[in-house]
C-alpha cells in the first residue's frame, strides 16, 4: 500500500464540490477498481475519514446530492444524509482532501476485503481520537473489526496526516 496520498484543495459551492488544485483528479481518485480512504481536513483539523471504492468525484457528488436532499426535506435519501460538514463550509474557504489507496485490497466483491478496508478506516479514526482526545469533527460512525494488519496500514496513513492536537481542540 502506498502511504503517500493524492492531495486536493476543494471549495464547496451551492452546486457541489469544486476542485481547486490541481485542476483534475489523479489516478487513484479516478479509479473505481480499488478501495480508497479519503480524509477531509481544514488546516490541521480532521473533519471526516471515509472509505469508498467509487471514483472520488462520484462519491463526493453523491454525498452532496444526499446532503441537499436532506437539508431541503429533512428526509434521508436511501438512509443517508450526506457529509455533515457541507453546511459549515459551503461558500467558504478551501478544504483539503487526501486520498489514500488501499491497493492490497483489490477484490470488489470479497466481504473480507471490504471489512479489512473498514477496519483500516476505523483504526485511523481511533488514532486521531487517541492523538487529539476528540473524534474527527464530523465523523458519525465507524465499523470496527479486529483484523490482522489493519493497525499497521492505519498507522502508515496516520503518519502522513501531521495532526496538531491543539488545532483539533479548537474546533
C-alpha positions in Angstrom: 0.0 0.0 0.0 1.3 3.4 -0.9 1.3 5.7 2.1 1.6 8.9 0.0 -1.8 10.4 -0.6 -3.1 12.3 -3.6 -3.8 15.8 -2.3 -6.5 18.1 -3.4 -8.0 21.5 -2.5 -11.7 21.9 -2.8 -14.4 24.5 -2.4 -17.9 23.7 -1.6 -20.5 25.7 -3.5 -24.3 25.6 -3.8 -23.8 23.2 -6.8 -21.3 20.8 -5.1 -17.6 20.2 -4.6 -15.4 22.2 -6.9 -11.8 21.0 -7.4 -9.4 24.0 -7.0 -6.0 22.4 -7.1 -4.9 20.5 -9.1 -7.4 21.1 -11.9 -8.1 17.4 -12.4 -8.3 14.3 -10.3 -5.3 12.0 -10.4 -5.0 8.2 -10.9 -6.2 6.9 -7.6 -9.1 9.3 -7.2 -10.3 8.5 -10.7 -10.2 4.7 -10.2 -13.3 2.7 -9.4 -11.2 -0.5 -9.1 -9.6 -0.1 -5.7 -10.6 0.8 -2.2 -9.6 4.3 -1.0 -9.5 6.1 2.3 -10.4 9.7 1.9 -9.9 12.3 4.5 -11.2 15.8 4.7 -9.1 18.3 6.6 -9.3 22.0 7.3 -5.9 23.3 8.3 -4.7 20.7 10.9 -8.2 19.7 11.9 -9.5 16.3 10.6 -13.2 16.8 9.6 -14.0 13.3 8.3 -12.5 10.0 7.4 -14.3 7.9 4.7 -14.0 4.8 2.7 -15.0 4.2 -0.9 -14.4 2.1 -4.0 -16.1 4.6 -6.2 -14.3 7.4 -8.1 -13.9 10.3 -5.7 -15.9 12.6 -7.9 -18.8 10.1 -7.9 -18.6 9.7 -4.1 -18.5 13.4 -3.5 -21.3 14.3 -5.8 -23.5 11.5 -4.3 -22.7 12.8 -0.8 -23.6 16.3 -1.9 -26.9 15.3 -3.5 -27.9 13.4 -0.4 -27.0 16.4 1.8 -29.0 18.8 -0.4 -32.0 16.4 -0.3 -31.8 16.1 3.5 -31.2 19.8 4.0 -34.3 20.7 1.9 -36.7 17.9 3.0 -35.2 16.7 6.4 -35.6 13.2 4.9 -32.6 11.0 4.3 -32.0 9.7 0.8 -31.7 5.9 0.9 -30.9 6.2 4.6 -28.1 8.7 4.0 -27.9 12.4 4.6 -24.6 13.2 3.1 -21.4 14.7 4.5 -22.3 16.7 7.6 -19.6 19.4 7.1 -21.0 20.7 3.8 -23.3 23.2 5.5 -20.4 24.7 7.6 -18.0 25.1 4.6 -20.4 25.9 1.8 -19.1 29.1 0.0 -16.3 29.5 2.5 -12.6 28.7 2.5 -11.0 25.8 0.7 -10.8 22.4 2.5 -8.2 19.7 1.8 -9.0 16.2 0.5 -6.4 13.4 1.0 -6.9 10.2 -0.9 -5.0 7.1 0.1 -5.2 3.9 -2.0 -5.6 0.5 -0.4 -4.1 -1.4 -3.3 -3.6 -4.6 -1.3 -7.4 -4.9 -1.1 -8.4 -5.5 -4.6 -11.5 -7.7 -4.6 -14.6 -5.7 -5.3 -16.9 -8.4 -4.1 -14.9 -10.0 -1.4 -16.6 -9.4 2.0 -13.2 -9.9 3.8 -11.6 -7.1 1.7 -14.4 -4.8 2.5 -14.2 -5.5 6.2 -10.4 -5.0 6.1 -10.9 -1.6 4.4 -13.5 -0.6 7.1 -11.1 -1.8 9.8 -8.3 0.4 8.5 -10.8 3.4 8.3 -11.8 2.7 11.9 -8.2 2.4 13.1 -7.3 5.8 11.5 -10.3 7.4 13.2 -9.2 5.8 16.5 -5.6 7.0 16.1 -7.0 10.6 15.5 -9.0 10.3 18.7 -6.0 9.0 20.6 -3.8 11.8 19.4 -6.3 14.7 19.8 -8.7 13.5 22.5 -11.5 14.1 20.0 -13.1 12.2 17.2 -12.9 13.8 13.7 -15.2 16.7 13.9 -17.9 15.4 11.5 -17.4 11.7 12.0 -20.7 9.9 12.6 -19.9 6.2 12.6 -17.1 3.7 12.2 -17.1 0.0 11.8 -14.6 -2.0 13.9 -13.2 -5.4 13.0 -10.3 -7.0 14.8 -8.4 -7.9 11.7 -4.8 -8.7 11.1 -2.7 -5.8 9.7 -5.4 -3.1 9.9 -3.5 -1.2 12.6 -0.3 -1.4 10.5 -1.9 0.1 7.4 -3.8 2.7 9.5 -0.5 3.8 11.2 1.1 4.3 7.7 -1.8 6.6 6.7 -2.0 8.4 10.0 1.7 9.2 9.9 1.0 11.4 6.8 -1.7 13.5 8.4 0.5 15.9 10.5 -2.2 16.3 13.1 -1.8 19.2 15.6 -3.8 18.3 18.7 -4.1 21.9 19.8 -5.7 22.9 16.5 -8.0 20.0 16.7 -9.2 21.0 20.1 -10.3 24.5 18.9 -13.0 23.2 16.6 
